[in-house]
Amino acid sequence: MGLAAAAVVLAVSCNGTPPKARVLPGPDAPGPTDPQDAQCRAAARDPGRVTLHRLNRAEYNNTVRDLLGDTGSPASDFPPDDHGFGFDNNADVLSMSPLLMEKYSHAAQALVEAAWARGAFGACVLDPAKPEACARQLLKTFARRAWRRPVTAEEVERLVAFVTLARQQGDAPEVGVKLALRAVLVSPHFLFRVELDPSPASTAPHPVSDLELASRLSYFLWSSMPDEALLQVAEGGHLHEPEVLEAQVRRMLADPKARALVDNFAGQWLYTRALDSAQPVSRYGFDEPLRDAMRQEMQLVFQEFVTGDHRLKDLLDAPFTYVNDRLATHYGLPMPGTQTMTRVELTGHPERAGLFGKGSLLTVTANPDRTSPVKRGVWVLEQLLCKAPPPPPPDAGGLAPAVDPTLNIKARMAEHRANPGCSGCHALMDPLGFGMENFDPVGRWRTKEEGGAQVDASGELPGGKTFQGVVELRAVVKEDPDLSACMTRHLLTYALGRGAEEEDRCTVRDISQQAEGRGGRLTDYILAIVRSDAFLRRRGEAEAPKP
C-alpha cells in the first residue's frame, strides 16, 4: 500500500465508522467499465459535413477511364493535389484554380475528340437534316453516367441546344454534339461530387441520397465513378438496404478496380508513394529495379488484405511476402529464380514478416546516408497508433557528429532523451526506431553499423515495457489497444475525404469494435465504415454570425 492510500484508510478509520470490505469481482464478473465506452454509449453521433468534393488527379484519371475508355491519365498534367490529414482526397484542401480550370477545358476537348474518333459514342447516327433525336439520346446517356445521376429533360435540352448553335454557325451537327460533350466534362456535376443538404444551414443529420451514397462508395473503393450495376441499384432506391449495400461492397472489392485502395489508400497510409522520391546515396546500390520491386512488394502484400482472409492487424507480422531475385538477394532470402514478383513464405526469416521488414517502408523512413530512428519511430506513432508527437521546437538541433566511432546511433542519441526539453517526445519516438536498427537505410539486414559499432535494437517504452529487436517490437505494437482505432481513423478519413476529428472519436471506436468483432479483416473494417452514420448521413453547417 502506498503512503497516500494508507493515509486515506487511516483517516476513514479515525471517524468512528469502520471501513467496509471491498467486494472483489469474481471470475464471471464483467470486466472494468471503460469510461470512454460509457460516454460513447450516451453520446449522439455527428456524421459531420463533407465539403463539395472536387475529383483529385487519381479520381479524374480513373473516372475518364471508366467513362470514355481513355487510359492516357490526362490528369498527370494537372497541378498536384494538396494533402489534408495524410491523404490527397481531402475535400477541404481540393481547391479550384484558374490554371486547373484551363487544364480541365483542354483535357475535355482532347478526350471528346479522341473518344469520338474511336466511336465511343456511336449508339445512333446523326441525321444531318434532323440530328436532334440522336443528339438527345446520346447526350442524355452520356450525362447520366458522367454526372453519376439521372439528368432532367431541361438539362438535356440545354445540351442539345449546342447542336442548334452549331447549325446557326454553319457547322455540322457533330460539332454541336462535341461541344455539348465537352460542356458535360467541365460541368461542376462532373468535376465535383455533389451532395445536397435540404437545409444547408441546419445541423440536423440527414441521410445522403442513394445516388450520393453510390458515389461515396465508388470513390472510396475504386477512386472512380459508379458502374452501371451500382447506378441502377441507387436509382432504384435500394442502396441503403443493409443487405444490398453489403453485397455491393463485396462485389466492388472483388473487382480489379479495387486496386485503387492499394494505390491511393495504402500508397499514402503506408508511404509507398514516397518511395518515388527516395534517393539513398550511391554506396547502398539502390537503383530503379530495386525501387520497383520494393514498391510492388508492399502493393502485393496489401492487395492480399483487400481480397484475402487476413486480419488487418496481421499486417504487422504477416509471415509471407513477394520478392523477385533482386529483392530476395537484397533481403538475404532464397531467390525464387525469376524477376517476376513471387509469393514466398518467410519461414526461418521472422525479421522480414510484416510491415517493419519491408524495404520500401524502411527506405522512406531513413535519411539518404543513414538510418533515422526518429523518422521510423514517428511513422509508427502516426500511422499505426495515432499518437503523433508535437513538432520539434524551432531551436531543436540534429544528431551531433560522432566523436567516438565505437558508439552506435542509440548511444549517440542518448542526449535527446537526457535533455528535459526533448525527452518527452524522444523517449517515445526513439525506442520504436531503435527496434528497427538492424535494417540499414535501404532495408538490408545488419548486425553492425557502418562505423563498425554493434547494432543495439533494444528499447524501453514509457511505462517500462521493453523489447529486443524488430520481432518483439512489432508484437508490442500489435498488442497496443490503440492500433485498431488508429487504423480505423486513417481508413475513415480516406473513405469520407475529410479529417477524422475529435467529434468522430466515438464513431471510430464503434467501427473498430464492430470490425474486430466480425473478424478484423479489412473487409470487416470497410463494411463497418459504410454502415456507419458518418458514411450514410451528413448535415449542413450553421451560418456564422454576421459581424
C-alpha positions as CSV (number, residue, x, y, z in Angstrom):
1,M,0.0,0.0,0.0
2,G,1.3,3.4,-0.9
3,L,1.7,6.2,1.5
4,A,-1.2,8.2,0.1
5,A,-3.6,5.2,0.2
6,A,-2.5,4.4,3.7
7,A,-3.3,7.9,4.8
8,V,-6.8,7.7,3.3
9,V,-7.5,4.4,5.2
10,L,-6.3,5.9,8.4
11,A,-8.4,9.0,8.0
12,V,-11.6,6.9,7.4
13,S,-10.8,4.7,10.4
14,C,-10.5,7.7,12.6
15,N,-14.1,9.0,12.1
16,G,-15.5,6.1,14.1
17,T,-17.1,4.3,11.1
18,P,-15.4,1.0,10.5
19,P,-14.3,0.7,6.8
20,K,-16.4,-1.7,4.8
21,A,-14.9,-4.6,3.0
22,R,-14.5,-4.1,-0.8
23,V,-16.1,-6.8,-2.8
24,L,-13.7,-8.2,-5.4
25,P,-15.0,-9.3,-8.8
26,G,-15.4,-13.0,-9.2
27,P,-14.1,-14.9,-12.3
28,D,-17.5,-14.5,-14.1
29,A,-17.9,-10.8,-13.3
30,P,-17.8,-8.3,-16.2
31,G,-14.5,-6.5,-16.7
32,P,-13.9,-3.0,-15.7
33,T,-16.0,-0.4,-17.5
34,D,-14.1,1.8,-19.8
35,P,-15.2,5.4,-19.1
36,Q,-14.9,6.2,-22.8
37,D,-17.3,3.3,-23.6
38,A,-19.9,4.8,-21.2
39,Q,-19.5,8.2,-22.7
40,C,-19.9,6.9,-26.2
41,R,-23.0,4.9,-25.4
42,A,-24.7,8.1,-24.2
43,A,-23.4,10.4,-26.9
44,A,-25.2,11.2,-30.2
45,R,-23.3,10.6,-33.3
46,D,-22.5,13.6,-35.5
47,P,-22.0,12.4,-39.1
48,G,-20.2,15.7,-39.9
49,R,-20.2,17.6,-43.1
50,V,-18.1,16.9,-46.2
51,T,-17.1,19.9,-48.3
52,L,-18.1,19.8,-52.0
53,H,-15.5,17.3,-53.2
54,R,-13.5,18.0,-56.4
55,L,-12.1,15.0,-58.1
56,N,-8.4,14.7,-57.4
57,R,-6.0,13.6,-60.1
58,A,-6.3,9.9,-59.5
59,E,-10.1,10.1,-59.4
60,Y,-10.2,12.2,-62.6
61,N,-8.0,9.7,-64.4
62,N,-10.0,6.7,-63.2
63,T,-13.3,8.4,-64.0
64,V,-12.4,9.2,-67.6
65,R,-11.0,5.7,-68.0
66,D,-14.4,4.2,-66.9
67,L,-16.5,6.8,-68.7
68,L,-14.6,7.0,-72.0
69,G,-12.2,4.2,-72.0
70,D,-9.3,6.6,-72.0
71,T,-6.2,5.3,-70.2
72,G,-3.9,8.2,-71.0
73,S,-4.0,9.7,-67.5
74,P,-4.7,13.2,-68.6
75,A,-4.6,14.5,-65.0
76,S,-0.9,13.8,-64.9
77,D,-0.6,17.2,-66.5
78,F,-2.7,18.9,-63.8
79,P,-1.2,20.7,-60.8
80,P,-0.5,18.4,-57.9
81,D,-3.3,18.0,-55.3
82,D,-2.8,19.3,-51.8
83,H,-2.9,16.9,-48.9
84,G,-5.0,17.0,-45.7
85,F,-4.9,14.5,-42.8
86,G,-2.4,12.4,-44.8
87,F,-4.4,12.0,-48.0
88,D,-4.9,13.8,-51.3
89,N,-8.6,13.2,-51.4
90,N,-9.4,15.6,-48.6
91,A,-12.2,17.8,-49.9
92,D,-11.3,20.7,-47.6
93,V,-8.0,21.3,-49.5
94,L,-9.0,20.3,-53.0
95,S,-9.3,23.9,-54.3
96,M,-10.1,25.0,-57.9
97,S,-7.7,27.5,-59.5
98,P,-8.0,29.3,-62.9
99,L,-5.0,27.2,-64.1
100,L,-6.7,24.0,-63.1
101,M,-10.0,25.0,-64.9
102,E,-8.0,25.7,-68.0
103,K,-6.4,22.2,-67.8
104,Y,-9.9,20.7,-67.4
105,S,-11.1,22.6,-70.5
106,H,-8.1,21.4,-72.6
107,A,-8.5,17.8,-71.3
108,A,-12.2,17.8,-72.1
109,Q,-11.6,18.8,-75.7
110,A,-8.9,16.2,-76.2
111,L,-10.9,13.5,-74.5
112,V,-14.0,14.1,-76.6
113,E,-12.1,14.2,-79.9
114,A,-10.3,11.0,-79.1
115,A,-13.4,9.2,-77.9
116,W,-15.3,10.4,-81.0
117,A,-12.6,9.1,-83.3
118,R,-12.9,5.7,-81.5
119,G,-16.6,5.6,-82.0
120,A,-17.2,5.6,-78.2
121,F,-20.5,7.5,-78.5
122,G,-21.8,5.5,-81.5
123,A,-25.3,4.4,-80.3
124,C,-27.0,6.2,-83.1
125,V,-26.2,8.1,-86.3
126,L,-26.6,11.9,-86.6
127,D,-29.0,12.7,-89.4
128,P,-27.8,16.0,-90.9
129,A,-31.4,17.0,-91.6
130,K,-32.8,16.1,-88.1
131,P,-29.9,15.5,-85.7
132,E,-31.7,16.4,-82.5
133,A,-33.2,13.0,-81.8
134,C,-29.9,11.2,-81.9
135,A,-28.1,14.0,-80.1
136,R,-30.7,13.9,-77.4
137,Q,-30.3,10.2,-76.8
138,L,-26.5,10.3,-76.9
139,L,-26.2,13.3,-74.6
140,K,-28.8,12.0,-72.1
141,T,-26.9,8.7,-71.8
142,F,-23.5,10.3,-71.5
143,A,-24.5,13.0,-69.0
144,R,-26.2,10.4,-66.7
145,R,-23.0,8.4,-66.4
146,A,-20.7,11.4,-66.2
147,W,-22.8,13.2,-63.6
148,R,-23.5,10.0,-61.8
149,R,-27.2,10.6,-61.6
150,P,-30.3,10.9,-63.9
151,V,-30.5,14.1,-65.8
152,T,-33.6,16.2,-66.2
153,A,-35.3,16.9,-69.5
154,E,-34.3,20.6,-69.2
155,E,-30.7,19.7,-68.7
156,V,-30.8,17.5,-71.8
157,E,-32.4,20.2,-73.9
158,R,-29.7,22.7,-72.8
159,L,-27.1,20.3,-74.1
160,V,-29.0,19.7,-77.3
161,A,-29.1,23.5,-77.9
162,F,-25.4,23.2,-78.8
163,V,-26.5,21.4,-82.0
164,T,-28.8,24.3,-82.9
165,L,-26.0,26.7,-82.2
166,A,-23.6,24.8,-84.5
167,R,-26.2,24.9,-87.3
168,Q,-26.6,28.6,-86.9
169,Q,-22.8,28.9,-87.3
170,G,-22.9,26.8,-90.4
171,D,-21.2,23.8,-88.7
172,A,-22.1,20.1,-89.0
173,P,-24.3,18.6,-86.2
174,E,-21.3,16.6,-84.8
175,V,-19.6,19.9,-84.0
176,G,-22.5,20.9,-81.7
177,V,-22.6,17.4,-80.1
178,K,-18.9,17.5,-79.3
179,L,-19.4,21.0,-77.8
180,A,-22.1,19.6,-75.6
181,L,-20.0,16.6,-74.6
182,R,-17.2,19.0,-73.6
183,A,-19.7,21.0,-71.6
184,V,-20.6,17.9,-69.7
185,L,-16.9,17.2,-68.8
186,V,-16.3,20.8,-67.5
187,S,-19.6,20.9,-65.6
188,P,-19.4,21.1,-61.8
189,H,-21.6,18.0,-61.8
190,F,-18.7,16.1,-63.3
191,L,-15.7,17.7,-61.7
192,F,-17.3,17.7,-58.2
193,R,-19.1,15.0,-56.2
194,V,-22.2,17.0,-55.4
195,E,-24.1,16.2,-52.2
196,L,-27.1,18.5,-51.4
197,D,-28.4,19.4,-47.9
198,P,-32.2,20.1,-47.9
199,S,-31.5,22.8,-45.3
200,P,-27.9,23.8,-45.8
201,A,-27.8,25.9,-42.5
202,S,-29.3,23.1,-40.4
203,T,-27.0,20.9,-38.3
204,A,-29.6,18.2,-38.1
205,P,-28.2,15.0,-39.6
206,H,-30.0,13.5,-42.7
207,P,-29.3,10.5,-44.9
208,V,-27.4,11.1,-48.1
209,S,-29.4,10.1,-51.1
210,D,-28.9,6.7,-52.7
211,L,-27.1,8.3,-55.7
212,E,-24.9,10.3,-53.4
213,L,-24.2,7.1,-51.4
214,A,-23.3,5.3,-54.7
215,S,-20.7,8.0,-55.4
216,R,-19.3,7.8,-51.9
217,L,-18.9,4.1,-52.2
218,S,-17.4,4.0,-55.7
219,Y,-14.8,6.8,-54.9
220,F,-13.9,5.1,-51.6
221,L,-13.3,1.6,-53.1
222,W,-12.5,2.4,-56.7
223,S,-11.4,6.1,-56.8
224,S,-13.8,6.3,-59.7
225,M,-17.4,6.7,-60.8
226,P,-20.2,4.2,-60.0
227,D,-20.6,1.5,-62.7
228,E,-23.9,0.6,-64.3
229,A,-24.8,-2.0,-61.7
230,L,-24.3,0.3,-58.8
231,L,-26.0,3.2,-60.5
232,Q,-29.1,1.1,-61.2
233,V,-29.3,-0.1,-57.6
234,A,-29.1,3.5,-56.5
235,E,-31.6,4.7,-59.0
236,G,-34.0,2.0,-57.8
237,G,-33.7,3.4,-54.2
238,H,-32.3,0.2,-52.7
239,L,-28.7,1.0,-51.9
240,H,-29.5,2.0,-48.3
241,E,-30.8,-1.5,-47.6
242,P,-28.1,-3.2,-45.5
243,E,-28.1,-6.5,-47.4
244,V,-27.9,-4.6,-50.8
245,L,-25.2,-2.3,-49.5
246,E,-23.0,-5.2,-48.2
247,A,-23.5,-7.1,-51.5
248,Q,-22.3,-4.1,-53.5
249,V,-19.3,-3.7,-51.2
250,R,-18.3,-7.3,-51.6
251,R,-18.8,-7.1,-55.4
252,M,-16.8,-4.0,-55.7
253,L,-13.9,-5.3,-53.6
254,A,-13.7,-8.3,-55.9
255,D,-13.4,-6.1,-58.9
256,P,-10.0,-5.3,-60.3
257,K,-10.8,-1.6,-59.8
258,A,-10.4,-2.1,-56.1
259,R,-6.7,-1.9,-56.8
260,A,-7.3,1.8,-56.2
261,L,-7.4,1.1,-52.5
262,V,-3.9,-0.3,-52.8
263,D,-2.6,2.6,-54.9
264,N,-4.4,5.5,-53.2
265,F,-5.2,4.5,-49.6
266,A,-2.3,2.2,-48.8
267,G,0.0,4.1,-51.0
268,Q,-0.4,7.1,-48.7
269,W,-1.0,5.4,-45.4
270,L,2.0,3.1,-45.8
271,Y,4.1,5.7,-47.5
272,T,4.6,3.5,-50.6
273,R,4.2,6.6,-52.8
274,A,7.0,8.3,-51.0
275,L,9.4,5.7,-52.4
276,D,9.2,7.5,-55.8
277,S,11.3,10.4,-54.4
278,A,13.7,8.4,-52.2
279,Q,17.3,9.0,-53.1
280,P,19.7,6.9,-51.0
281,V,23.3,7.6,-51.5
282,S,25.1,5.6,-54.2
283,R,27.1,3.3,-51.8
284,Y,23.9,1.4,-51.0
285,G,23.4,0.3,-54.6
286,F,19.8,1.4,-54.7
287,D,18.5,1.6,-58.3
288,E,15.3,1.6,-60.2
289,P,14.7,-2.2,-60.4
290,L,15.1,-2.4,-56.7
291,R,12.8,0.6,-56.1
292,D,10.2,-1.1,-58.4
293,A,10.5,-4.4,-56.6
294,M,10.1,-2.8,-53.2
295,R,7.0,-0.9,-54.4
296,Q,5.4,-4.0,-55.9
297,E,6.2,-6.0,-52.7
298,M,4.2,-3.6,-50.5
299,Q,1.4,-3.3,-53.0
300,L,1.0,-7.1,-53.5
301,V,1.0,-7.8,-49.7
302,F,-1.7,-5.1,-49.1
303,Q,-3.7,-6.5,-52.1
304,E,-3.9,-9.8,-50.2
305,F,-5.5,-8.0,-47.4
306,V,-8.1,-6.4,-49.7
307,T,-9.3,-9.7,-51.1
308,G,-8.0,-12.3,-48.6
309,D,-8.9,-13.6,-45.2
310,H,-6.2,-12.0,-43.2
311,R,-6.9,-9.9,-40.1
312,L,-5.9,-6.3,-40.7
313,K,-3.7,-6.3,-37.6
314,D,-1.7,-9.1,-39.2
315,L,-0.1,-6.5,-41.4
316,L,2.2,-6.2,-38.5
317,D,3.6,-9.8,-38.7
318,A,2.2,-11.4,-41.9
319,P,4.5,-14.4,-42.4
320,F,4.7,-14.0,-46.2
321,T,5.9,-11.5,-48.8
322,Y,6.5,-11.1,-52.5
323,V,10.1,-10.9,-53.9
324,N,11.9,-11.4,-57.2
325,D,15.5,-12.5,-57.4
326,R,16.8,-8.9,-57.0
327,L,14.8,-8.2,-53.9
328,A,15.4,-11.6,-52.3
329,T,19.1,-11.1,-52.7
330,H,18.8,-7.7,-51.1
331,Y,16.9,-9.2,-48.2
332,G,19.1,-12.3,-47.8
333,L,16.2,-14.6,-48.7
334,P,16.4,-17.7,-51.0
335,M,15.9,-16.5,-54.6
336,P,12.7,-17.6,-56.3
337,G,14.6,-17.9,-59.6
338,T,12.7,-15.2,-61.5
339,Q,12.5,-11.5,-61.9
340,T,8.7,-11.7,-61.5
341,M,7.4,-10.9,-58.1
342,T,6.6,-14.2,-56.4
343,R,4.8,-15.0,-53.2
344,V,7.1,-16.7,-50.6
345,E,6.7,-17.8,-47.0
346,L,9.1,-16.3,-44.5
347,T,9.8,-19.4,-42.6
348,G,13.2,-19.0,-40.9
349,H,13.2,-15.3,-41.6
350,P,10.8,-13.7,-39.0
351,E,12.6,-10.4,-39.3
352,R,11.1,-9.9,-42.7
353,A,7.5,-10.6,-41.6
354,G,5.0,-7.7,-41.6
355,L,5.4,-4.0,-42.4
356,F,8.6,-3.4,-40.4
357,G,10.5,-5.9,-42.6
358,K,9.6,-4.2,-45.9
359,G,12.3,-2.4,-47.8
360,S,10.0,0.4,-49.1
361,L,9.0,1.5,-45.6
362,L,12.5,1.2,-44.2
363,T,13.9,3.3,-47.1
364,V,11.4,6.1,-46.9
365,T,11.8,6.4,-43.1
366,A,15.6,6.7,-43.4
367,N,17.9,9.5,-44.4
368,P,19.8,9.2,-47.7
369,D,23.0,8.4,-45.9
370,R,22.0,6.8,-42.5
371,T,19.1,5.4,-40.7
372,S,16.8,7.6,-38.7
373,P,15.3,6.1,-35.6
374,V,13.3,9.3,-35.1
375,K,11.6,9.0,-38.5
376,R,10.9,5.4,-38.1
377,G,9.5,5.9,-34.6
378,V,7.3,8.8,-35.7
379,W,6.0,6.7,-38.6
380,V,4.8,4.0,-36.1
381,L,3.3,6.6,-33.8
382,E,1.5,8.5,-36.5
383,Q,0.4,5.8,-38.9
384,L,-0.3,2.9,-36.6
385,L,-1.0,4.3,-33.2
386,C,-2.2,7.9,-34.0
387,K,-0.1,9.3,-31.2
388,A,1.8,11.8,-33.3
389,P,4.3,13.9,-31.2
390,P,4.1,17.7,-31.4
391,P,6.5,19.4,-33.9
392,P,10.1,19.9,-32.6
393,P,10.9,23.2,-31.1
394,P,12.5,25.8,-33.5
395,D,15.9,25.5,-31.8
396,A,16.0,21.7,-31.9
397,G,19.3,20.5,-33.2
398,G,20.2,17.5,-35.3
399,L,22.2,14.5,-34.4
400,A,25.6,15.5,-33.1
401,P,28.7,14.4,-35.1
402,A,30.2,11.1,-33.9
403,V,33.1,11.8,-31.6
404,D,33.6,8.2,-30.8
405,P,33.3,5.7,-33.7
406,T,32.7,2.9,-31.3
407,L,29.3,4.4,-30.3
408,N,26.2,3.2,-32.1
409,I,23.4,5.6,-33.0
410,K,21.5,4.7,-29.9
411,A,24.3,5.9,-27.7
412,R,24.7,9.0,-29.8
413,M,21.1,9.8,-29.4
414,A,21.1,9.4,-25.7
415,E,21.3,13.2,-25.3
416,H,17.8,13.5,-26.9
417,R,16.4,11.5,-24.0
418,A,18.5,13.2,-21.4
419,N,17.6,16.8,-22.4
420,P,14.5,17.8,-20.5
421,G,13.3,19.8,-23.4
422,C,13.5,16.8,-25.8
423,S,13.0,13.8,-23.6
424,G,9.2,13.9,-23.5
425,C,8.8,13.1,-27.3
426,H,12.1,11.3,-27.9
427,A,11.5,8.9,-25.0
428,L,8.5,7.7,-27.1
429,M,9.8,8.0,-30.6
430,D,13.4,6.8,-30.4
431,P,12.9,3.4,-28.8
432,L,10.4,2.4,-31.6
433,G,13.0,3.4,-34.2
434,F,15.8,1.6,-32.3
435,G,13.8,-1.6,-32.7
436,M,14.4,-1.4,-36.5
437,E,18.1,-0.6,-36.3
438,N,19.0,-4.0,-37.7
439,F,17.8,-2.6,-41.0
440,D,20.2,-0.2,-42.8
441,P,18.9,2.8,-44.8
442,V,17.7,0.7,-47.7
443,G,16.3,-2.2,-45.6
444,R,19.3,-4.6,-45.7
445,W,19.8,-6.7,-42.5
446,R,22.9,-5.8,-40.5
447,T,24.4,-6.5,-37.1
448,K,26.9,-3.7,-37.2
449,E,26.5,-0.1,-38.1
450,E,28.6,1.4,-40.9
451,G,31.2,2.7,-38.4
452,G,31.6,-0.7,-37.0
453,A,29.6,-0.3,-33.9
454,Q,27.4,-3.2,-32.8
455,V,23.7,-2.5,-33.5
456,D,21.6,-2.2,-30.3
457,A,18.0,-2.9,-31.3
458,S,16.6,-3.0,-27.8
459,G,14.3,-0.4,-26.4
460,E,12.2,0.6,-23.4
461,L,8.9,2.4,-23.8
462,P,7.4,4.8,-21.3
463,G,5.7,2.6,-18.8
464,G,8.6,0.2,-18.6
465,K,7.7,-2.2,-21.5
466,T,10.9,-3.5,-23.1
467,F,11.7,-5.3,-26.3
468,Q,14.7,-6.7,-28.1
469,G,14.7,-6.3,-31.8
470,V,12.1,-5.9,-34.5
471,V,10.3,-9.2,-33.8
472,E,9.5,-8.2,-30.2
473,L,8.9,-4.6,-31.3
474,R,6.1,-5.5,-33.7
475,A,4.5,-7.7,-31.1
476,V,4.4,-4.8,-28.7
477,V,2.8,-2.6,-31.4
478,K,0.3,-5.3,-32.5
479,E,-0.9,-5.6,-28.9
480,D,-1.3,-1.9,-28.4
481,P,-5.0,-1.2,-27.7
482,D,-4.9,1.9,-29.9
483,L,-3.9,0.0,-33.1
484,S,-7.4,-0.9,-34.2
485,A,-8.8,2.6,-33.6
486,C,-5.9,4.2,-35.4
487,M,-6.2,2.0,-38.5
488,T,-10.0,2.8,-38.5
489,R,-9.2,6.6,-38.2
490,H,-7.0,6.5,-41.3
491,L,-9.4,4.4,-43.3
492,L,-12.4,6.6,-42.3
493,T,-10.5,9.7,-43.2
494,Y,-9.8,8.3,-46.6
495,A,-13.4,7.0,-47.0
496,L,-15.0,10.3,-46.2
497,G,-12.5,12.6,-47.8
498,R,-12.4,14.7,-44.6
499,G,-10.3,14.5,-41.5
500,A,-11.5,12.4,-38.6
501,E,-11.8,14.9,-35.8
502,E,-12.3,14.6,-32.0
503,E,-16.0,14.6,-32.6
504,D,-15.6,11.4,-34.5
505,R,-13.9,9.6,-31.6
506,C,-17.0,7.5,-30.7
507,T,-17.7,6.7,-34.3
508,V,-14.1,5.5,-34.7
509,R,-14.5,3.4,-31.6
510,D,-17.8,1.9,-32.8
511,I,-16.3,1.0,-36.2
512,S,-13.2,-0.6,-34.8
513,Q,-15.1,-2.6,-32.3
514,Q,-17.6,-3.8,-34.9
515,A,-14.9,-4.7,-37.3
516,E,-12.8,-6.6,-34.7
517,G,-16.0,-8.4,-33.5
518,R,-16.7,-9.6,-37.1
519,G,-13.2,-11.0,-37.6
520,G,-11.0,-7.9,-38.0
521,R,-10.4,-8.3,-41.8
522,L,-10.0,-5.3,-44.0
523,T,-13.4,-6.1,-45.4
524,D,-14.9,-6.0,-41.9
525,Y,-13.5,-2.5,-41.4
526,I,-14.8,-1.3,-44.7
527,L,-18.3,-2.7,-44.1
528,A,-18.3,-1.2,-40.6
529,I,-17.4,2.2,-42.1
530,V,-20.0,2.1,-44.9
531,R,-22.7,1.1,-42.3
532,S,-21.8,4.0,-40.0
533,D,-23.7,7.2,-39.7
534,A,-20.6,9.1,-40.8
535,F,-20.8,7.4,-44.2
536,L,-24.6,7.1,-44.6
537,R,-25.5,10.6,-43.3
538,R,-24.4,14.2,-43.3
539,R,-25.6,17.5,-42.0
540,G,-25.5,21.1,-43.0
541,E,-23.4,23.8,-41.4
542,A,-24.8,26.6,-39.2
543,E,-24.2,30.1,-40.7
544,A,-21.6,32.1,-38.9
545,P,-23.0,35.2,-37.2
546,K,-22.7,38.3,-39.3
547,P,-20.3,41.0,-37.9
